[in-house]
Amino acid sequence: MNNTLLILDFSGTLSLEAVRFGAPQRLEAALRESGLWALGVNADRYWNELVVPTWDAGSTTRIGLAALLARRLRELGAPAGAAARRARRFIQMYMAASVIDPAWQPLFAALRDRSHVLPLIATDHYAEATAQIAAQLAILGWQAIALQLRNELIVRQQIGRTNSNAVAVVANSAYLGVTKANPLFWQRVRAGLRANITKIVVVDDFGASENTADFYANPARVERRRQQTIAALEQTFAAPVTVIPFVIDCDIGETIQEVIRWT
């Protein structure tokens, strides 16, 4: 019986490469290789003219980043066919870079022997990330169960194929319709978990690890997001919440020790 909920953020926590993908030189290389650069999309335009105007829709609907980029590029005058092909190529590169850091493997190995702990990968992300997270969990020998909103009800869907008995839940804001700072996100998570949670441990950067060019990493936004998320968790589960802070330069091994200690 699970009674401890271990909430793990994805981009900037489990996946450091997802954040590094947005570093200036690496982002420029991806824009060039995908062909978006030839459509006039440099790094500055990517953040300010593509990501910012589409983030709300991208993080709370299942449209997906590829479709949003293509639509936005068409609005900016790019040919429809080229916009769609190059946006798809770019998101393929982004998702391929979004891997769980190997340094987290000891944590998932340890969790196999801790049946009272339910791992939940909770992320504010685009729809494409759900399948990528499931694929990454499968590499670690874990089965993914994704929560999603369907006809105003929360349903559980097995994602990917593995014979593992180790199960982690994936809660992506794009599938749940709201982001993690919104209490409704956690109300929907609680409805989907069907577990009696008496203790919560959170490992999350709350956006602090994101590239500084990304509005999501604004320090004031990060702090507000942290406070709102913790308050929403406490309100929803009526259980004590322990936060283990994490940013991209933290020692993952030390963080794992803290997680084991608190769970």
For each residue, the residues with C-beta under 8 A, 3 or more apart:
1: 115 116 195 196
2: 5 115 116 117 118 195 196 197
3: 116 195 196 197 198 199
4: 116 117 118 197 198 199 200 201 263
5: 2 117 118 120 193 195 197 199 200 201 237 239
6: 111 117 118 119 120 201 203 259 263
7: 120 122 200 201 202 203 204 233
8: 13 14 119 120 121 122 203 204
9: 12 13 14 121 122 123 203 204 205 206 246
10: 13 14 15 18 98 121 122 123 125 129 133
11: 15 18 19 98 123 125 129 209 210
12: 9 15 16 18 19 205 207 208 209 210 246 247 248
13: 8 9 10 203 204 205 209 246
14: 8 9 10 100 101 104 121 136
15: 10 11 12 18 19 98 99 100 101 136
16: 12 19 20 101 209 248
17: 20 21 97 98 99 101
18: 10 11 12 15 21 94 97 98 99
19: 11 12 15 16 22 23 209 210 211 248
20: 16 17 23 26 97
21: 17 18 26 27 30 93 94 97 98
22: 19 26 27 210 211 213 214
23: 19 20 26 27 211
24: 27 28 43 211 213
25: 28 29
26: 20 21 22 23 29 30
27: 21 22 23 24 30 31 43 46 211
28: 24 25 31 32 37 42 43
29: 25 26 32 33
30: 21 26 27 33 34 90 93 94
31: 27 28 34 36 37 41 42 43 46 90
32: 28 29 35 37 38
33: 29 30 89 93
34: 30 31 37 86 87 89 90 93
35: 32 38 39 82 85 86 89
36: 31 39 41 46 69 73 86 87 90
37: 28 31 32 34 40 41 42
38: 32 35 86
39: 35 36 73 78 82 83 86
40: 37 45 76 78
41: 31 36 37 45 46 49 50 73
42: 28 31 37 45 46
43: 24 27 28 31 46 47 213
44: 47 48 213
45: 40 41 42 48 49 50
46: 27 31 36 41 42 43 49 50 51
47: 43 44 50 51 52 213 214 215
48: 44 45 51 52
49: 41 45 46 52 53 72 76
50: 41 45 46 47 53 54 69 72 73
51: 46 47 48 54 55 214 215
52: 47 48 49 55 215
53: 49 50 72
54: 50 51 57 58 65 68 69 71 72
55: 51 52 58 59 215 216
56: 59 60
57: 54 60 61 63 68
58: 54 55 61 63 64 65 68 126 127 174
59: 55 56 124 125 126 173 174 179
60: 56 57 173 174 177 178 179
61: 57 58 127 174 177
62: 127 174 175
63: 57 58 67 68 127
64: 58 67 68 91 126 127 128 174
65: 54 58 68 69 87 91 94 126 127 128
66: 69 70 84 87 88 90 91 128
67: 63 64 70 71 87
68: 54 57 58 63 64 65 71 72 126
69: 36 50 54 65 66 72 73 83 87 90 91
70: 66 67 73 74 80 83 84 87 88
71: 54 67 68 74 75
72: 49 50 53 54 68 69 75 76
73: 36 39 41 50 69 70 76 78 83 86 87
74: 70 71 77 78 80 83
75: 71 72
76: 40 49 72 73
77: 74
78: 39 40 73 74 82 83
79: 82 83
80: 70 74 83 84
81: 84 85
82: 35 39 78 79 85 86
83: 39 69 70 73 74 78 79 80 86 87
84: 66 70 80 81 87 88
85: 35 81 82 88 89
86: 34 35 36 38 39 73 82 83 89 90
87: 34 36 65 66 67 69 70 73 83 84 90 91
88: 66 70 84 85 91 92
89: 33 34 35 85 86 92 93
90: 30 31 34 36 66 69 86 87 93 94
91: 64 65 66 69 87 88 94 95 126 128
92: 88 89 95 96
93: 21 30 33 34 89 90 96 97
94: 18 21 30 65 90 91 97 98
95: 91 92 98 128 129 132
96: 92 93 99
97: 17 18 20 21 93 94
98: 10 11 15 17 18 21 94 95 129 132 136
99: 15 17 18 96 136
100: 14 15 104 136 137 139 140
101: 14 15 16 17 104 252
102: 105
103: 106 252 253
104: 14 100 101 107 108 252 256
105: 102 108 109 140
106: 103 109 110 253 256
107: 104 110 111 256 259 260
108: 104 105 111 112 119 140 141 142 166
109: 105 106 112
110: 106 107 113 114 256 260
111: 6 107 108 114 117 119 166
112: 108 109 166
113: 110
114: 110 111 117 263
115: 1 2
116: 1 2 3 4 263
117: 2 4 5 6 111 114 263
118: 2 4 5 6 169 193 195 197
119: 6 8 108 111 142 168 169
120: 5 6 7 8 168 169 170 171 189 193
121: 8 9 10 14 133 137 144 168 169 170 171
122: 7 8 9 10 171 180 185 189 204
123: 9 10 11 129 133 170 171 172 173 180
124: 59 173 179 180
125: 10 11 59 129 130 172 173 174
126: 58 59 64 65 68 91 129 174
127: 58 61 62 63 64 65 130 172 174 175
128: 64 65 66 91 95 131 132
129: 10 11 95 98 123 125 126 132 133 172 174
130: 125 127 133 134 146 159 170 172 174 175
131: 128 134 135 159 160
132: 95 98 128 129 135 136
133: 10 121 123 129 130 136 137 144 170 172
134: 130 131 137 138 144 146 159 160 170
135: 131 132 138 139 160
136: 14 15 98 99 100 132 133 139 140
137: 100 121 133 134 140 142 143 144 160 168 170
138: 134 135 141 142 143 144 160 161 162 164
139: 100 135 136
140: 100 105 108 136 137
141: 108 138 162 164 166
142: 108 119 137 138 162 164 166 167 168
143: 137 138 158 160 162 164 165 166 167 168
144: 121 133 134 137 138 158 159 160 167 168 169 170
145: 156 157 158 159 167 168 169 170
146: 130 134 156 157 158 159 169 170 171 172 175
147: 154 155 156 157 169 170 171 175 176 188 189 192 193
148: 154 155 157 175 176
149: 152 153 154 175 176 177 188
150: 153 154 155
151:
152: 149
153: 149 150
154: 147 148 149 150 176 188 189 191 192
155: 147 148 150 192
156: 145 146 147 169 192
157: 145 146 147 148
158: 143 144 145 146
159: 130 131 134 144 145 146 170
160: 131 134 135 137 138 143 144
161: 138
162: 138 141 142 143
163:
164: 138 141 142 143 167
165: 143
166: 108 111 112 141 142 143
167: 142 143 144 145 164
168: 119 120 121 137 142 143 144 145
169: 118 119 120 121 144 145 146 147 156 189 192 193
170: 120 121 123 130 133 134 137 144 145 146 147 159
171: 120 121 122 123 146 147 175 176 185 188 189 192
172: 123 125 127 129 130 133 146 175 176
173: 59 60 123 124 125 176 177 178 179 180 185
174: 58 59 60 61 62 64 125 126 127 129 130
175: 62 127 130 146 147 148 149 171 172
176: 147 148 149 154 171 172 173 185 188 189
177: 60 61 149 173 184 188
178: 60 173 182 184 185 188
179: 59 60 124 173 182 185
180: 122 123 124 173 185 186 225 229 232
181: 185 224 225 228 229 232
182: 178 179 185 228 232
183: 186 187 231 232 235 236
184: 177 178 187 188
185: 122 171 173 176 178 179 180 181 182 188 189 232
186: 180 183 189 190 232 233 235 236 237
187: 183 184 190 191 236
188: 147 149 154 171 176 177 178 184 185 191 192
189: 120 122 147 154 169 171 176 185 186 192 193 236
190: 186 187 193 197 236 237
191: 154 187 188 194
192: 147 154 155 156 169 171 188 189
193: 5 118 120 147 169 189 190 197
194: 191
195: 1 2 3 5 118
196: 1 2 3
197: 2 3 4 5 118 190 193 200 237 239
198: 3 4 239
199: 3 4 5 239 240 242 263
200: 4 5 7 197 233 237 239 240 241 242
201: 4 5 6 7 241 242 244 259 262 263
202: 7 229 230 233 241 242 243 244
203: 6 7 8 9 13 244 246 255 259
204: 7 8 9 13 122 226 229 243 246
205: 9 12 13 208 209 210 245 246 247 248
206: 9 222 223 225 226 229
207: 12 210 216 217 221 222 225
208: 12 205 217 219 222 247
209: 11 12 13 16 19 205 217 246 247 248
210: 11 12 19 22 205 207 214 216 217
211: 19 22 23 24 27 214 217
212: 217
213: 22 24 43 44 47
214: 22 47 51 210 211 217
215: 47 51 52 55 218 221
216: 55 207 210 221
217: 207 208 209 210 211 212 214 221 222
218: 215 221 222
219: 208 222 223
220: 223 224
221: 207 215 216 217 218 224 225
222: 206 207 208 217 218 219 225 226
223: 206 219 220 226 227
224: 181 220 221 227 228
225: 180 181 206 207 221 222 228 229
226: 204 206 222 223 229 230 243
227: 223 224 230 231
228: 181 182 224 225 231 232
229: 180 181 202 204 206 225 226 232 233
230: 202 226 227 233 234 241 243
231: 183 227 228 234 235
232: 180 181 182 183 185 186 228 229 235 236
233: 7 186 200 202 229 230 236 237 239 241
234: 230 231 237 238 239 240 241
235: 183 186 231 232 238
236: 183 186 187 189 190 232 233
237: 5 186 190 197 200 233 234 241
238: 234 235
239: 5 197 198 199 200 233 234
240: 199 200 234
241: 200 201 202 230 233 234 237
242: 199 200 201 202 262
243: 202 204 226 230
244: 201 202 203 255 258 259 262
245: 205 250
246: 9 12 13 203 204 205 209 250 255
247: 12 205 208 209 250
248: 12 16 19 205 209
249:
250: 245 246 247 254 255
251: 254 255
252: 101 103 104 255 256
253: 103 106 256 257
254: 250 251 257 258
255: 203 244 246 250 251 252 258 259
256: 104 106 107 110 252 253 259 260
257: 253 254 260 261
258: 244 254 255 261 262
259: 6 107 201 203 244 255 256 262 263
260: 107 110 256 257 263
261: 257 258
262: 201 242 244 258 259
263: 4 6 114 116 117 199 201 259 260
